[in-house]
Each structure stands twice: as C-alpha cells, then as structure tokens.
C-alpha cells in the first residue's frame, strides 16, 4: 500500500515536471489544429467532387463531338 502511494506520488511529480498533463489535454481535447484539419478535409472533399463533375462533363463533350 505504501509502495503504491510512493509510486503514484513520483509519477505525479514527473508528470508535472514534464507538463505531461498539458500535453495529454492538448492531444485529447479538440483544439485549433483540429478545426483547421476539419476545414481542409471539407475543402478537399468539395474539390474532389468538383473534379469528378468536370471529368464527367468533359467525357460528355467528347462523345458529342465524335
């Protein structure tokens, strides 16, 4: 029991020294980087759909010209 308390105290001190709690908070909770990534994913998805539509239209024009 005493060993467990000592080990927990040491782990807490090390975590505070290296700011591990702040790092874990940044990793686990949504932040500005997550917002930017979500926006970029939305833009890439929209551009992909636009490219597909343009390719379909281009193929339709080729068929009409033949």
C-alpha positions in Angstrom: 0.0 0.0 0.0 2.8 2.4 0.9 4.7 1.5 -2.2 1.7 2.3 -4.4 1.3 5.7 -2.8 5.0 6.5 -3.2 5.0 5.4 -6.8 1.9 7.4 -7.6 3.5 10.5 -6.0 6.6 10.0 -8.0 4.6 9.6 -11.2 2.7 12.8 -10.4 5.9 14.8 -9.8 7.4 13.6 -13.1 4.3 14.3 -15.0 4.2 17.9 -13.6 7.9 18.4 -14.3 7.5 17.5 -18.0 4.0 19.1 -18.3 2.5 15.7 -19.4 -0.9 16.7 -18.2 -0.9 19.7 -20.5 0.3 17.6 -23.4 -2.4 15.0 -22.8 -5.0 17.7 -22.6 -3.9 19.1 -26.0 -3.9 15.7 -27.6 -7.3 14.5 -26.3 -9.4 17.7 -26.4 -10.4 19.4 -29.6 -8.2 22.4 -30.4 -7.4 24.9 -33.2 -5.4 22.3 -35.2 -8.4 20.0 -35.3 -10.6 22.9 -36.6 -8.1 23.6 -39.3 -7.8 20.0 -40.3 -11.6 19.6 -40.5 -11.8 22.7 -42.7 -9.1 21.3 -45.0 -10.8 18.0 -45.2 -14.1 19.7 -46.2 -12.3 21.7 -48.9 -10.5 18.7 -50.3 -13.8 16.7 -50.4 -15.6 19.6 -52.3 -12.7 19.9 -54.8 -12.8 16.2 -55.4 -16.4 16.3 -56.2 -15.8 19.3 -58.5 -13.1 17.4 -60.3 -15.4 14.4 -60.8 -18.1 16.6 -62.2 -15.6 18.3 -64.6 -14.4 15.0 -65.8 -17.9 13.7 -66.4 -18.7 16.9 -68.4 -15.5 16.6 -70.4 -16.4 13.0 -71.3 -19.9 14.0 -72.4 -18.4 16.7 -74.7 -16.1 14.1 -76.3 -19.0 11.8 -77.0 -21.0 14.6 -78.7 -18.1 15.7 -80.9 -17.5 12.2 -82.2 
